[in-house]
């Protein structure tokens, strides 16, 4: 099942469970093990690290006792309690590139892989930004210029910019608990779920080509996982390379990743970049640090162009208006979505990479703080857990910047 022979393997027996059935791996009692061992039962392609690994500094801090306000109730919990009550598999915080806290729970250990779900979108959009900076990709060109297979689909007329900002008019439902929603049909196409609908194609690209259009391109924000999968094919069309190899060469190696990552692939080896990347906690912190250090790696090497970082934090001229007009509630009044990242409020200084079941990278450019959390929430979405985690990282960020921690 493994696309690369040297991919790390483990067995569910080590965790005291049987190999998860294909229709059950995203549910208890399998979920926590599955999130850390996707390569043991589904095919993946490696995202290789390079020979250089950047090093974190260290700064002593006490975060566990910090008081964190509940998002909407009149009560508090400590930082440690928030981490403990939100099915955390691991968390880490850095300030100015120095580690101030790192903790693992259950079977996750330093260097262990964890499925990132939609944090994968932020990695993929950033890779597209690097290609835009090199002139290999034009964000204002039509998607179909790079992916001719999508001609005649709902992507006709959509620009690459619409993919990275989630603003196409493609028809796609993101209802995770609806087996008939396109987000679940996509899993059937790539082999992450049993084929229950005979009409679903057997490859990711063929599935994307079946999607129609329900609204104008470039209109309101409309979060759809298919957009980032289409972006993966755009990256391949622009470079003639596997998107996994492009991510390795342009992002993972230049930032000095400590570990290989990997991405789930379909029957013909196409990557599921909307939610199929797995990586180690420390490398997620390295990635987050790029955005609070104006594109520089931990050793000062330039990785991201400053204009891309600035554009991400600033947003487009109508990004917040498009976000406010979203058809589905975002629970982030005043926020926006730009270049694969969420902005949870009116501030342009705090941004998030988010994935279902509790994955988060928190980046605060004012304080230089990065927080990373990987989790195994039993349900895909949980507003209380999401915003309590955000409050915990906010509290730690300001305590670190003020010298209170």
C-alpha positions as CSV (number, residue, x, y, z in Angstrom):
1,X,0.0,0.0,0.0
2,X,3.0,2.3,0.4
3,X,4.2,4.3,-2.5
4,X,7.7,4.6,-1.1
5,X,9.3,1.5,0.2
6,X,11.2,3.3,3.1
7,X,8.1,5.0,4.5
8,X,7.8,4.3,8.2
9,X,5.5,1.5,9.2
10,X,3.7,0.6,12.5
11,X,0.9,-1.8,13.3
12,X,-2.4,-1.2,15.0
13,X,-1.7,-4.2,17.2
14,X,0.9,-2.1,19.0
15,X,-1.9,0.2,20.0
16,X,-4.1,-2.7,21.0
17,X,-6.6,-2.4,18.1
18,X,-7.2,-4.2,14.8
19,X,-6.4,-2.7,11.4
20,X,-9.2,-0.2,10.8
21,X,-11.8,-1.0,8.2
22,X,-11.8,1.5,5.3
23,X,-15.2,2.9,6.4
24,X,-14.2,3.2,10.1
25,X,-10.7,4.6,10.3
26,X,-11.9,8.2,10.9
27,X,-14.0,7.1,13.9
28,X,-13.4,5.8,17.4
29,X,-11.7,3.5,18.4
30,X,-9.4,3.8,15.4
31,X,-9.1,7.6,14.9
32,X,-6.2,8.4,17.1
33,X,-4.1,5.6,15.7
34,X,-5.1,6.3,12.1
35,X,-4.2,10.0,12.4
36,X,-0.6,8.9,13.2
37,X,-0.3,5.9,10.9
38,X,-2.1,6.7,7.7
39,X,0.9,5.3,5.7
40,X,0.3,1.8,7.3
41,X,-3.0,1.2,5.4
42,X,-3.3,3.8,2.6
43,X,-0.8,4.7,-0.2
44,X,1.4,7.8,0.3
45,X,4.1,9.7,-1.5
46,X,7.1,11.1,0.4
47,X,7.8,14.8,0.7
48,X,11.5,14.6,1.2
49,X,13.5,16.7,3.6
50,X,16.9,17.9,2.6
51,X,20.4,17.5,4.0
52,X,20.1,20.7,6.1
53,X,17.9,20.8,9.2
54,X,17.4,24.1,10.9
55,X,17.7,24.3,14.7
56,X,15.4,25.9,17.2
57,X,16.6,27.9,20.2
58,X,15.3,27.3,23.7
59,X,13.7,29.7,26.2
60,X,12.5,28.7,29.6
61,X,8.8,29.5,30.2
62,X,5.9,28.3,32.2
63,X,2.8,28.1,30.1
64,X,0.7,25.4,31.8
65,X,-0.7,27.5,34.6
66,X,-1.8,30.4,32.4
67,X,-5.5,31.3,32.7
68,X,-7.5,30.9,29.6
69,X,-11.0,32.4,29.2
70,X,-13.7,30.2,27.7
71,X,-14.7,31.5,24.3
72,X,-18.2,32.5,25.4
73,X,-18.9,31.3,28.9
74,X,-17.9,33.1,32.1
75,X,-15.3,30.6,33.2
76,X,-11.6,29.9,32.9
77,X,-9.2,26.9,32.6
78,X,-5.5,26.7,32.6
79,X,-3.5,26.3,29.4
80,X,-2.6,22.8,30.5
81,X,-6.3,22.0,31.1
82,X,-7.3,23.3,27.7
83,X,-4.7,21.0,26.0
84,X,-5.8,18.0,28.1
85,X,-9.5,18.4,27.5
86,X,-9.2,18.8,23.7
87,X,-7.9,15.4,22.7
88,X,-4.4,16.8,22.0
89,X,-1.8,14.4,20.6
90,X,0.9,17.0,20.7
91,X,1.5,20.8,21.0
92,X,4.4,23.1,20.7
93,X,5.1,26.8,21.0
94,X,8.0,28.9,19.9
95,X,8.8,32.6,20.2
96,X,11.4,34.2,18.0
97,X,12.4,30.7,16.8
98,X,13.0,29.4,20.4
99,X,11.0,26.6,21.8
100,X,9.0,27.5,25.0
101,X,6.9,24.4,25.3
102,X,6.6,21.0,23.6
103,X,4.5,18.1,24.9
104,X,3.3,14.8,23.4
105,X,0.5,12.6,24.6
106,X,-0.4,8.9,24.0
107,X,1.7,7.3,21.3
108,X,2.8,10.4,19.5
109,X,6.5,11.2,19.9
110,X,9.0,13.7,18.5
111,X,9.3,13.0,14.8
112,X,6.1,11.1,14.7
113,X,3.8,11.7,11.7
114,X,0.3,13.1,12.2
115,X,-2.3,13.6,9.5
116,X,-2.8,17.4,9.1
117,X,-6.2,17.4,7.4
118,X,-6.7,20.9,6.0
119,X,-3.5,22.3,7.3
120,X,-2.4,20.6,4.1
121,X,-4.2,23.4,2.2
122,X,-1.9,26.1,3.8
123,X,1.2,24.1,2.8
124,X,-0.1,23.7,-0.8
125,X,-1.1,27.3,-1.2
126,X,2.3,28.4,0.0
127,X,4.0,26.1,-2.5
128,X,1.9,27.8,-5.2
129,X,3.0,31.2,-3.9
130,X,6.6,30.1,-4.3
131,X,5.9,29.2,-7.9
132,X,4.2,32.6,-8.4
133,X,7.4,34.3,-7.1
134,X,9.6,32.4,-9.5
135,X,7.4,33.3,-12.5
136,X,6.4,29.6,-13.2
137,X,2.8,30.2,-12.1
138,X,0.5,33.1,-12.8
139,X,-2.3,33.4,-10.2
140,X,-4.4,35.4,-12.6
141,X,-4.4,32.8,-15.3
142,X,-7.3,30.3,-15.7
143,X,-7.1,27.0,-13.9
144,X,-7.8,25.2,-17.2
145,X,-4.6,26.7,-18.7
146,X,-2.7,24.5,-16.3
147,X,-5.1,21.6,-16.1
148,X,-6.8,21.0,-19.5
149,X,-8.6,18.0,-18.1
150,X,-10.9,20.4,-16.2
151,X,-12.1,22.1,-19.4
152,X,-15.9,21.8,-19.6
153,X,-16.2,21.4,-15.8
154,X,-17.3,23.9,-13.1
155,X,-13.7,25.2,-13.2
156,X,-14.2,26.9,-16.6
157,X,-13.4,30.5,-16.1
158,X,-12.0,30.2,-12.6
159,X,-8.6,31.7,-11.9
160,X,-5.8,30.1,-9.9
161,X,-6.2,33.1,-7.4
162,X,-9.8,31.9,-6.8
163,X,-8.4,28.5,-5.7
164,X,-6.0,29.8,-3.2
165,X,-8.6,32.1,-1.7
166,X,-11.6,29.7,-1.8
167,X,-13.7,31.9,-4.1
168,X,-14.7,29.7,-7.1
169,X,-18.4,29.1,-7.9
170,X,-17.9,25.3,-8.1
171,X,-20.6,23.2,-6.6
172,X,-19.2,21.3,-3.7
173,X,-20.6,20.4,-0.3
174,X,-18.3,20.3,2.7
175,X,-20.8,18.5,5.0
176,X,-18.4,16.1,6.8
177,X,-21.3,14.1,8.4
178,X,-23.2,13.6,5.1
179,X,-22.0,10.5,3.2
180,X,-23.5,11.9,0.0
181,X,-21.7,15.3,0.2
182,X,-18.9,15.9,-2.4
183,X,-16.3,16.1,0.4
184,X,-17.1,12.4,1.2
185,X,-17.5,11.4,-2.5
186,X,-14.0,12.7,-3.1
187,X,-12.7,10.2,-0.5
188,X,-14.4,7.4,-2.5
189,X,-12.6,8.6,-5.6
190,X,-9.2,8.5,-4.0
191,X,-9.8,5.2,-2.1
192,X,-10.0,6.7,1.4
193,X,-13.6,5.3,1.7
194,X,-15.4,2.3,0.2
195,X,-17.1,3.0,-3.1
196,X,-20.8,3.5,-2.2
197,X,-21.7,5.5,-5.3
198,X,-21.0,3.8,-8.6
199,X,-21.0,7.1,-10.5
200,X,-17.9,8.3,-8.6
201,X,-14.8,8.1,-10.8
202,X,-11.7,6.1,-9.7
203,X,-9.2,9.0,-9.7
204,X,-9.1,12.4,-8.1
205,X,-8.7,14.4,-11.3
206,X,-11.6,12.6,-13.0
207,X,-13.7,13.3,-9.9
208,X,-12.9,17.1,-10.1
209,X,-13.9,17.1,-13.7
210,X,-17.4,16.0,-12.8
211,X,-18.0,19.1,-10.6
212,X,-20.4,21.7,-11.9
213,X,-20.7,25.4,-11.3
214,X,-23.4,27.0,-9.0
215,X,-22.2,30.6,-8.7
216,X,-19.8,33.2,-10.1
217,X,-16.1,32.8,-9.7
218,X,-14.4,35.4,-7.6
219,X,-17.5,36.1,-5.5
220,X,-18.1,35.2,-1.8
221,X,-15.8,33.0,0.2
222,X,-16.9,29.4,0.0
223,X,-14.7,26.9,1.7
224,X,-14.3,23.8,-0.5
225,X,-11.7,21.1,-0.2
226,X,-11.8,20.4,-3.9
227,X,-10.1,23.8,-4.6
228,X,-6.8,22.7,-3.1
229,X,-6.9,19.4,-4.9
230,X,-7.3,21.4,-8.1
231,X,-4.4,23.6,-7.0
232,X,-2.2,20.5,-6.7
233,X,-2.9,19.7,-10.3
234,X,-2.2,23.3,-11.3
235,X,1.2,23.0,-9.6
236,X,1.9,19.9,-11.6
237,X,0.8,21.5,-14.8
238,X,3.0,24.6,-14.2
239,X,6.1,22.5,-13.4
240,X,5.8,19.1,-15.1
241,X,6.6,17.6,-11.7
242,X,4.7,15.8,-9.0
243,X,3.3,18.4,-6.6
244,X,4.8,16.4,-3.7
245,X,8.3,16.8,-5.2
246,X,7.7,20.5,-5.8
247,X,6.6,21.0,-2.2
248,X,9.8,19.1,-1.1
249,X,12.1,21.1,-3.4
250,X,10.6,24.6,-3.0
251,X,9.4,24.5,0.6
252,X,10.2,21.5,2.8
253,X,13.9,21.4,2.0
254,X,14.6,25.2,2.0
255,X,12.9,25.7,5.4
256,X,15.2,23.0,6.8
257,X,12.7,20.4,7.7
258,X,13.9,17.8,10.2
259,X,11.8,15.0,9.0
260,X,10.2,13.7,5.7
261,X,6.5,14.4,5.4
262,X,4.1,12.4,3.1
263,X,0.8,12.9,1.3
264,X,-1.9,10.4,0.6
265,X,-2.3,9.5,-3.1
266,X,-5.0,7.9,-5.3
267,X,-4.8,4.9,-7.5
268,X,-2.6,6.7,-10.1
269,X,-0.4,8.5,-7.6
270,X,-2.1,11.9,-7.5
271,X,-1.8,13.6,-4.2
272,X,-4.7,14.6,-2.0
273,X,-3.5,18.0,-1.1
274,X,-6.7,19.2,0.5
275,X,-6.1,17.2,3.6
276,X,-3.8,14.3,3.0
277,X,-0.4,15.6,4.2
278,X,1.2,14.1,7.3
279,X,4.1,15.7,9.1
280,X,5.9,16.0,12.4
281,X,5.0,18.7,14.9
282,X,8.4,20.4,14.9
283,X,8.3,20.8,11.1
284,X,4.9,22.5,11.4
285,X,6.5,24.9,13.8
286,X,9.3,25.5,11.3
287,X,6.7,26.3,8.6
288,X,4.7,28.6,10.9
289,X,7.9,30.5,11.8
290,X,8.4,31.4,8.1
291,X,5.4,33.7,8.4
292,X,6.4,35.5,11.6
293,X,9.9,36.0,10.4
294,X,9.0,37.6,7.0
295,X,9.8,34.5,5.1
296,X,13.1,33.5,6.7
297,X,14.0,30.0,8.0
298,X,15.2,29.5,11.5
299,X,18.8,30.0,10.3
300,X,18.0,33.2,8.4
301,X,17.9,31.7,4.9
302,X,15.3,33.3,2.7
303,X,12.5,30.9,1.8
304,X,9.3,32.8,1.2
305,X,9.3,36.2,-0.7
306,X,8.5,39.0,1.7
307,X,5.7,40.2,-0.7
308,X,3.9,36.9,-0.4
309,X,4.0,37.0,3.4
310,X,2.8,40.6,3.3
311,X,0.1,39.8,0.9
312,X,-1.1,37.0,3.0
313,X,-1.4,39.1,6.2
314,X,-2.9,42.1,4.3
315,X,-5.4,40.2,2.2
316,X,-6.9,41.3,-1.0
317,X,-8.9,44.5,-1.4
318,X,-12.2,42.6,-0.9
319,X,-11.1,39.6,1.1
320,X,-12.9,40.6,4.3
321,X,-16.0,41.5,2.3
322,X,-16.0,38.1,0.6
323,X,-15.5,36.4,3.9
324,X,-18.4,38.3,5.5
325,X,-20.7,37.2,2.6
326,X,-19.9,33.5,3.0
327,X,-23.0,31.3,2.6
328,X,-22.0,29.2,5.6
329,X,-21.2,30.7,9.0
330,X,-17.5,31.1,9.7
331,X,-17.8,32.1,13.4
332,X,-15.0,34.6,12.7
333,X,-16.6,38.0,12.5
334,X,-14.4,40.6,10.8
335,X,-12.1,37.8,9.6
336,X,-10.9,36.7,6.2
337,X,-9.3,33.8,4.3
338,X,-6.2,34.5,2.2
339,X,-3.6,32.3,0.5
340,X,-4.8,29.2,2.3
341,X,-4.9,30.7,5.8
342,X,-7.7,31.8,8.2
343,X,-7.8,35.2,9.9
344,X,-10.1,34.8,12.9
345,X,-10.9,38.4,13.5
346,X,-10.3,42.0,12.4
347,X,-6.6,41.9,13.3
348,X,-4.3,41.3,10.4
349,X,-1.6,40.1,12.8
350,X,-2.9,36.6,13.8
351,X,-3.5,33.9,11.2
352,X,-4.2,30.2,11.4
353,X,-3.8,27.0,9.4
354,X,-6.7,24.8,10.4
355,X,-7.7,21.2,9.9
356,X,-10.7,19.1,11.1
357,X,-10.3,16.9,14.2
358,X,-8.3,19.7,15.8
359,X,-5.2,20.5,13.8
360,X,-3.9,24.1,14.1
361,X,-0.9,26.3,13.4
362,X,-1.2,29.7,15.1
363,X,1.0,32.5,13.8
364,X,1.2,35.9,15.5
365,X,3.6,38.3,13.7
366,X,3.4,41.0,16.4
367,X,4.8,38.7,19.1
368,X,6.8,36.3,16.9
369,X,4.9,33.4,18.5
370,X,4.0,30.2,16.7
371,X,1.7,27.6,18.3
372,X,1.1,24.1,16.8
373,X,-1.4,21.6,17.9
374,X,-2.3,18.2,16.5
375,X,-5.3,16.4,17.9
376,X,-7.8,13.6,17.5
377,X,-11.2,15.2,18.2
378,X,-13.9,12.5,17.9
379,X,-15.9,14.7,15.6
380,X,-14.6,16.7,12.6
381,X,-15.7,20.1,13.9
382,X,-16.1,21.5,17.4
383,X,-16.4,25.2,17.8
384,X,-15.7,25.2,21.6
385,X,-12.5,23.2,21.2
386,X,-11.3,25.3,18.3
387,X,-11.8,28.7,19.9
388,X,-10.6,27.6,23.3
389,X,-7.4,26.4,21.7
390,X,-7.1,29.8,19.9
391,X,-7.7,31.5,23.3
392,X,-5.0,29.4,24.9
393,X,-2.4,30.3,22.2
394,X,-3.4,33.9,22.4
395,X,-3.0,34.0,26.1
396,X,0.4,32.3,25.8
397,X,1.5,34.6,23.0
398,X,0.8,37.8,25.0
399,X,2.3,36.4,28.2
400,X,5.5,35.5,26.3
401,X,5.7,38.9,24.7
402,X,5.1,40.8,28.0
403,X,7.6,38.6,30.0
404,X,4.8,37.2,32.1
405,X,5.7,33.6,31.1
